[in-house]
Amino acid sequence: MNTNILTKSLFKQALQCPTKLFYATNPGYINTRESDPFIEALADGGFQVGALARAYYPQGHFIQEMNQEKAIRQTRELLNQDEVVIFEAALRFGNFFIRVDILHQHDGIIELIEVKAKSYSPQKDSFLTKKHMVKSEWQEYFYDLAFQKYVADRALDKPVFGSLMLVDKSAICPVDGLNQKFLLEKHQGKSRVIVKELTEEDLDFPLLLKVAGNEICQIIYTQPVNFNGRSYEFEAFVDMLRDNLLLNHRIAMPLSKACKDCEYHASLDQINQGCKSGFHECWKSVTGLSADQLEGPLVLDIWNFKNKDDLLNKGIYLLSDVPKGYFAGELEGASQLNVESRHYLQVAKIQERDARPYAIKTGLQQELARHEYPLHFIDFETAMVAIPFTKGRHPYEGIAFQFSHHILYADGSIEHAGEYLDANPGHFPNFGFVRELKRQLESDQGTIFRYATHENTYLNMIHSQLANSNEPDRKELQDFIEKITKSITGSPRKWQGDRNLVDLCEIVKKYHYDPATKGSVSIKYVLPAILNSSSMLQRIYSKPIYGSQNGIKSLNFKDFTWVVTRDEKILDPYTLLPQVFDDLDLAQLDRLSDDEYLKNGGAALMAYCKMQFTQMGEGERAALQKALLKYCELDTLAMVMVYQGLQELLD
């Protein structure tokens, strides 16, 4: 990469934080978001959406040359034609360089089309606020387009019109099996899409929609870009970025809550091994704190706290330095914890060096007493793909392809009672999914648990899908869904079932706090914390009883031990599972999932998408299915463990 050239990918990073330009273009800095491009391509569907967009321009020329100079020459030669479509057109103006998804020259103009896998509903979505500003959720897309138009306007001698091509969420898939015509593969270390022969019927009803972007680009050009206490017009802003890039100058930025998600954040072990950490350099330059001190906990770690910038602006960086009384959570006599009291506990436990869990036992006891045995614990694995599997479905219509089901009985015995997995390529699994869920849950009236809102949301969605289906048992399935869920906001009908799923996450949030979770209520942190503090769980699961003949029934494990200690600390049980993908760790895969409460959502999603969108042998498919079943089984066992840990607090 030519580090003196401001590309559109560097420009997008600079919009998040201009300091990142320095870290992105200098060697040695850890980037935690770097992962296998093939896996990321599976995650967002961008490669397949791009291939579908190109299919609408069958006469297009694809410039696959990676060398900038050669790609620019090829683009110029093609632009000698009066009308031409170019994929990945290469344009440069001075030290600005872009690759355009689709460039269409016709009728004396240049149409610049940026293809995005983002969903858009022409009936519901708008791009601007009432104050005529670009909405936050659309800024990265239109600023990307504005930068490309800015470069193209100066590199070409014809009028340039910019457009976004988005996934039309209101579109209806015209045929079955369309997604199976866009298969992803690795080729010479890179990702590419193999497009099978498309018919006129496949393309008759486009799933993608082109929206004009010139007007919004003009708004962006005239409205100031504010950062670091200064206001820049768009042209001055990109010139400033270019100049600092040329000088290899690190643009200093004030610390903010956005630092929490900085990808240039190395661990202390990586720093000690000679790696560079952009996060530590930024924070040390402002705070003077050492790398050891910056291990925290920092005010960035305060869970669900919106005013972190207030503390940072006051020069307060460590939780240990937060003034007494800043969080005035009232604990004495409280029936449950709220957000404020959890903030108070998080800070107080650090300042008092108190590692003991805290529980509101009276409220917890009353909550657990309401639950009717046998207790059922369920977890869903789901996906949303841009190109639907079957005729009549919408882009990004939810797919529920897997669940796991554990039961905890009144005598304390446990069993993995059931599961479901349908990863058959191109098959819509939702109705079979809910039929099997109904079969497994309808034999008793025991309480059913979920963790967070995911399961309730998807069952509501399947309820709507059934309403528009011809399934012979749709009424029975809808009645079952209404019995175990509550209707979501915007539902045309309102209900709350008498066996409505109980949210175990909410129970944790209201009645339990463990300093080891760093304030989070995600099961990613709650499970390891409870395992490390519970002698009862350690006693049960430190033996190979899981999946043993006289132990806990399991459908996928045999004689398994879940509590394994290393360096006097119990390992996270998920690290004991076989890797779904050999070259990626769980943390990387988790970042590809948009659910903060789930443990392995990214891994399950990627395994499912790989089975859908790649060609593989039966052996590899069977191995992935086996791994998926184990991961999902642990998800519901984790819920059982958390529940047992809460029970122990009362005992």
N, C-alpha and C positions, 0 to 999 in steps of 0.2 A: 504494500500500500504506500502511495506517495503521501507522506505525512504533512506536506505543505499545501495540499489541496483540500478545500472544504467541500466534502461530499454531502449528499442529503442525509446519509446515516449519521455523520458527525454533526450536522446541523440539528438533527432531532435530539441527539444527546445533549447538545448545548442548550436547547430549549428547556430541558430538565434542570441542567446546572452547567453554566459555561466552564466551570473548573474541569469538568469531565473531558473536555477537549485535550487537555494536557495528559491526563491519565490514559486516554484512548490511543494517543499517538506516540507514547514513549514506552519502551520495553520494560518488562519486569513487574508491572502492576497487575495484581490479582483482579480478575473480573469474575465475580461469582455467577454472572448470568451467562457466561460462555458455556455452551453445551453442544451436544451433537445437533447440527442443523437439520439432520434427517428427523430426529425426534421432535424438534420444534416445528418442523413442517407438518408432521402428523397432528401436532397440538392445535395449530390455528387454522389449518385448511387453506392457507394462503397460496400454496403451490397449485392446488387443484382449482381454486377460484381463478388464479392467473391463467391456467391452461384453458378453463372454460371461457374466459374473456377473450383469449386469442382465437378460440374456435368461432367467435362471431365475426372474425376478420380472416377468412380462409386464404386471402391473397397476401397476407402479411409476410414480411421478411424478418427472420429471427437473427439478431446479432449476438452470437454466443462467444465471441472473442472477449477474453478477459483483459488483455492488454489495452490500456486506455487509449494510447495513440492509434493503434490499429482499429479499435472500435470507433473512434472519432472519424477516421478516414472512411471506413465502410459506411457510416451514417451519412457523411457528406456526399458520397457517390450516389447513394440511394435517393437523396433529396434532390438530385438533378432531374428526377422524374416529376412531371406535373402532378401526378397523383400517386401516392405510395403510402403503405402502412408499414411501420417499422416497430418491431418488438425489441425492447431493451436498447433503444436509440441512445447513443453516447454524445453528450453535448458538453462543451467547456467554454467558459468565458473567464479569461484571466486565471485566477486560482480557485474558481468554482467549477465543480464537475458534477454531472447528474447522469443517471441511467433512467430513461423514461419507459414505463411499462408498455404503453402503446402510444406511438406518435403517428397521427394521420394527417398527411398533407393533401389538401384538396381545395379546389376553388380559390386558390391564391391565399389560403390561410393555413396555419398549423394548429391542429387540435392535439393537445397534450392530455392524455388520459392516465390517471393514477388509479390502479386497481387495488381495492382493499377488501379483505374478508370480513369487514364490519357489516353487521346487519342494519338495514334501513327500511323503515315503513313510510312510504310516501303519504299515507293517510294520517299518521300520528306524529312523526318526527319533524322537528324543525332545527335549524342549525344556529339560529341567532336568539339572543335574549331580547327582552323588551327594550333594553337600552342599546340594541343594535350591536351587541358584542357577540363574538363567536362563543357558543356554549362550551363549557369546559370539556365535556366528553367528546367534542368534535375538534378541539383545537389542534391536537397532534396531526390529524389528517389534513386539515386545511392549511396549517402552517407548512407542512410537507409540500403540499401542492403549490403554495405561494412561493416557496423557495425555488421549486422547479420552474415555475413560470418566470420568476425573476431572472434566472439564468438563461432560460430559453429566449426571453424577450431580447436579451443582449447578445446572444450567440447567433440568432437567426435574423434574417432581413424581411420577415413576413409577420403579420399580426398573429399573436399566439393566444389561443383560448384554452383555459384549463378546465378539466372536468374530473370528477371522481366517479369511478364505477364501483358500485356497492352491491351487496347481496340484498335483493328485494325480499324482505321477510313476508310480504303479502303474496308473493308469486307461488304458483302451484306447480309441482314437478309434473311434466307431461308424460313421463314413461316410468316403468319399473326398471331398476338396475342401472340408472344413470350414474350413480356414484362409482359403480364398478368399471366404468369406462375411463376413469382417471386414477391410475395406479401409481403409487410413489415408489421410487427405487433409488438406491445409491449407485452412482456411476463415477468412477475415478475419484472417490472421496467426496463427491458432491451429490446433492439431491436433485432429482428431476422427475417429471411426470410423464408416464407413458400413456398416451391417449389412444384408446381403441377407436375403431372407425365409428364416427358419429353420423346419425341419420338426420334427415330434415325434421323428423318428428322430435328428435332429441332437443333441437334448437328452436323449434317453432314458438315456444312460450319461454322467453328468456327468464332465467333466475336472477340475472344481474341487471341493474338499472343505472344508467348514466345520468348524473346530476351536474348541471352547470356550476362552475366554481369561480368564474371571473369576478362576479360581484363581490363575493366573500373575500377573494384575494385582494381586491381594491380596498375593502374595509381594513384588512390586515396591514396593507401598505401605509394606510393613513393613520392608524391608531398606534400609540406609542407602545414600545416594549419596555417594561419597567424591570430593572433589577439593580441590586447593589446601590439603591438610593439615587439612581440616575434613570432618565427617560430617553429612549432612543427611537427615532423613526426606523422603520424596517431596514431601509438601505444602510443606514448608519450602523445598525445592529449587526448585519451580516458582514459589513466591512470591518467592524471591530473584531468579530470572530476570526475573520481571515487574517487580519494583521497580527493578532496574538498567536495564531497558528504558525504563521511565517516566522515569527520571532521565537517560537517554541516557549512562549511565556505562559505561566500558570495564572489564570484569572482568579483572583481571590474573591470568595463569596462569603457573606455572613452565614453563620451556622443557623440551621432551621430544622424543623421536624422532618423535612424531606430527607435529611441525612440518614434517617432510620433505614431507608430502602436503597442506600447507595450500593451499587454493585462493585465498587472498587474498595471493598472492605475485606482485608485479609485477616485471618485468625492470628493469634499471638504465636502459635507454633509456626505458621507460615512466615511470619516476620522474622522469627528467630532462625529460620532456614534461609534467610536472605531475600525473601520476596518483599515487594513494595506494596504498601497499603495507602491508597489515596485518601481514604477516610481518616486514617490516623494522621496523615500529613496535614490535612485541613484542620482537624481538631487540635492538634498540637500547636499549630501556628497561632491559633486564637486563644487557647486555654493554657498552654504551657504544660499540660498534663502528659505524663509518659505513656508509652504503649500499655504498660501494666495497669496504670490507673484507668486508662480508657477501656479496659475490659469491663468496667462498670461495676455495678449497674448505673446507667446513665438516665437522665430525665427522659431520653428518647424511649426508654423501656417502660414508661408508665402506661399501663394498659388502658386503651380506649379513652385517652385524655387529649382533648383538642387544643388546649392552651399551652402546649410545650414551648412554643416560641416565646411566651411570656416569661417563663423561667430562663430560657437561653438569653433573652435580651437583658435580663437582670444579672447575667454572669453566673448563673447557677447551672452546673453541668452534671453533677453527680447526685444520685438520690440521697446520699449521706449528707449533702449540703442543703437539701430542701428545708426551708425554715419550719420550725414547729408551728403548727396551727395553719399551715398553708392549705392542707386538706383537713377539714373539720368533720370527718365522718363520725357519727355517733354510734358507738358500739354497745354501750351499756343499756340493757333492756330492749335492744332492737330485735324484732321478730325475724328479720332477714337482712342480708347485706344488699346494699345498692351500689351504684357506680362510685359514688363519693366515698363510701366506707371502704370499698375495695382499694381505692387510691390511698386512703389513709393507712390501711393495713400494709400495703406494698411498701410504702415509705417507712413506716414505723418499724416493721420487721427488719429492714436493712439497718436502720439507725440503731436499733437495740440489739442487733446481731442475734436475732431470735429466729431460728430455723424451724420452729415447731408449727405444724398446721393449726389453723384456727377454724372452729366450727360453731355455728349457732345451733346447739343441740336440740333445744326445745322445738324450734321450727322444723329442723330436719326430721326429728322423731314424728311430728305430726304429719309431715309430708309422706314419709315412708309408710306410716300406718294406713294411709289411704289406698295403698297399692294392693291389688288382689292377685294372689298366687293361682296358678303358676305365672311367673313374670316372663314376658317375651321381649327379646332385644333384636331389633332388625336394623340393617344397614343396606343402603342401595348404592350401586355403581351405575353411573349414567354418563351420557354423552350428548353433545349438540353439534351436528355436522352441517356444513354449509350446503352440500349437495345431497338432497334427500335420497333415501334408499328406494322408496316406492312411489308409484304414481299417486297423485293427489295430496302428497305431503308438502309442507312448507319448509323452506330453508331454516335451519337451526331449530327445528321442531324437536323437542326433547325425546331422548331414547333411554329407556330403563332396561339395561341388559343383564343385570346381576343383582341378587340379594343374598344375604346370609341371615340365619335365624338361630339364636341360642335361647334356651329356656333355663330359668333358675326356679327350682321347686321350693316349697315351703320347708322341706327338711334339709335344705342346703345343697342338695344334689344338682348337678348341672349337666346339660347335654347340648351338643350342637345338633339341633333338631331338624334342620333343613337348609336348603340352598337352591339357587336357580342361576343358570348361566346360559344365555343364548348369544353366541358370538358368530353365528353363521353369516357369511358375507352377504350383504344386501337384504337381509331379512329384518323386518320390523318386529321387534320382540315384545312390545308393550302389553298387548292383550294377554299373551301367554304368561307373561310376567305376573300380572295382577291375578290371573286365574290361580296360579300356583301359590301366590301369597295368600289368597283367600282360603285355599284348601288347607294350608298349614296353620292358619290362625283362627279358623272358625269353630274348632272343636271344643273350645272352652271360652270363658269370659275373663281370662287373666289380663292384667295390665300389659300394654304394649309400649315399649320405649324406643325412641329415636334419639339421635344426638344432633341438636340444632334443627333448623327448619327444612332441611333438604328433602326428607322423605315426604313431609306433608305437601310441599310445593309440587313434587313430581306426581303424587297421587291425585292432586287436584288437576294437573295437566292431563293425566290419563283419563280422568273423569270427563273432561271436555272432548278428548279424542273419541271416547266411546260414544258420546252424544252424537257425533258426526259419522258414526260407523254403521255398518250393517251386521255387526256381531249378534248372533242369535241370543246370547246371554248378556247383552250389554246392560239391561236393567238390573239384573242380579249383581253384576260387577259394580255398577254405579252405587247401588244400595250398600254394598260392602264397603266401598270407599267412603261413603258418607258416614258410615257407622264408626270408622276408625280415624277420621280426620276432622278438621274444621275448614270451612271455606276460606279462601284467601281474598285479599283486597281486590276489588274489581270483578269478583265472581258475580254472574247474573243472579245466582241463587245463594242464599245464606244458610249454613248449617253448622252444627257442632255435634259430632257423634257421641253417643253415650259411652263409647270405648275409645275416645279420642286419644291418639298417640301422646304419651307423656314425654316431654323434652328433658332428658337427663342433663343436658348442658345447662338448662335453666335451674335445675336443682343444685348443681355445682355452683353456679353463679350466685345463688341466693344464700347458700348455707355453708360453703366451704372455701377456705383460702389456704393455699400452701405456698410458702415463699419460693419453693423450687420451680413453680410454674411461671415465675416472673410476672405475675398478675394475669396471665392469659387463662381463658377457660377452654381453650382448644384441647381436644383429647390428645393432641400431639404432645402437650406438656403435662396435662392432668394425669395421664396413665403412668408415665415414669415417676412422677412425684408421689403418687399414691403407693406405687410398688415399693419405693424406697423408704416410705414412712410406715408401712403396714407390716407388722410382724406376722399377722395372720395370713396375708397373701403370700408372704415369703415362705411361710411354713408349708402352705398348700402346693404352690407352684414350683418349689425348688426340687421337687421329686418328679420322676418321669411318669406321671399319672395321666397326662393329657393324651387321650387316644389309647390308653391301656385297657386291658380286658376288664379289670375291676375298678377302673378309675373314671375319668370323665369321657363320655362318648364324643368322638370326633369323626367327621366324614373325610378329613384330609390329612390328619396327623396320626402318628403311632408312637406311643411311649415317649412323648415329647416333654422336655423341661423348659418352662418359660422364664424362670428366675435364674439368671446366670450372672455371677458377680465377677467384676474385674476392677482391680485397684480400689477395692472396698466400696464399689458402687454398682448397683444393679443395672445391667444393660437395658436399653430400650428394647422391648420384645421384637419390634419391627426389624431391628438389625440382625435378628437371628434367622430371618426368612431368606430364601434364595433370591438373588437379584433377578428382577424381571428383565432388565437390560444390563448386560455385563459392564458397559462402559459409562454408566451413569449411576450416581448414588441417589438415595431417596430424597435428599434435600433438593437436588436439582429437579427431580421429577415433580416434587410437591409444588415448585414454583410454577409449573405448567397447569396446575389446577386452580380454579378461582374460588374454591371453598376453603376458607381459613380454618374451619373446625375439623376437617377430615384429616386422617393420617396419611393415607396412601392414594388420595384421589388422582394425583398426577400419574402414578405408576399404572393404576387400573385403566385410566383413560387412554394412555399411550399403548398399552397392550391391546386393548380393544380396537383402537384405530389401526394399529399395525395389522391386525387380523382382517380388518375391513379393506384397507387401502394398499396392501402390498401382496405380491405373489409369494407364497411360502409353501413348503412341503408339509405333509400331514404330521411329521415328527415335530417340527417347530411349532405348529399350531397346537398340538396336544400339550407340549411343554408350557406354552403360554397360558393355555386354559388351566392347567394344573397350578401354575403360579397364581393366577387370578383367584382360584378357589381358596387357596391358602391365605392370600392377603385379605380377602373379604371375610373369611372365617375369623381371622384375628381381629378384624374391626368389631365384630359383635362380641367376641370374647373380651376385648378391651372394655366394652361397656359393662359386661358382667363384673369384671375385676373392679371397675370404678364403683359400681353399686355395692359390691361386697366391702370395699374400703370404707364407704360411707356408713354401712351398717356397723362396722367395727368401731367407728368413732362413738357410736351410741353405746356399744357394749363396754 
